[in-house]
Amino acid sequence: MLAVADLRVAYGSRVAVDGIGSSVERGVVFGRLGPGTRVSCSDHGGPRHRPG
């Protein structure tokens, strides 16, 4: 398990995040998205769902 507690992020005197936490169990894919976040996905040849 990966756990984060009481996370604080500040840019100079401006606090962006204060006191959040989360935990993720092994084998789980997790992410936090916010303004300006870029997301990319790639296919590594795994199984695909093909309708019909």
C-alpha positions, -999 to 999 in steps of 0.1 A, spaced: 0 0 0 11 36 -7 -2 62 17 1 100 19 -10 120 49 -12 157 57 1 167 23 8 205 19 19 222 -13 27 259 -13 40 283 -40 57 311 -20 31 324 4 1 309 -16 -10 275 -2 -24 253 -30 -31 221 -10 -33 218 28 -39 186 48 -51 161 23 -43 124 23 -50 92 5 -40 56 2 -39 32 -26 -38 -6 -24 -13 -27 -44 -24 -33 -80 -47 -2 -82 -40 25 -108 -47 59 -92 -42 95 -102 -53 130 -92 -62 155 -120 -64 192 -118 -62 223 -140 -34 221 -165 -29 183 -161 -19 164 -192 -29 128 -195 -15 103 -220 -24 67 -225 -5 41 -245 -14 6 -256 11 -20 -248 -5 -48 -268 -28 -60 -241 -62 -76 -247 -88 -54 -264 -125 -54 -263 -139 -58 -298 -177 -54 -300 -198 -77 -321 
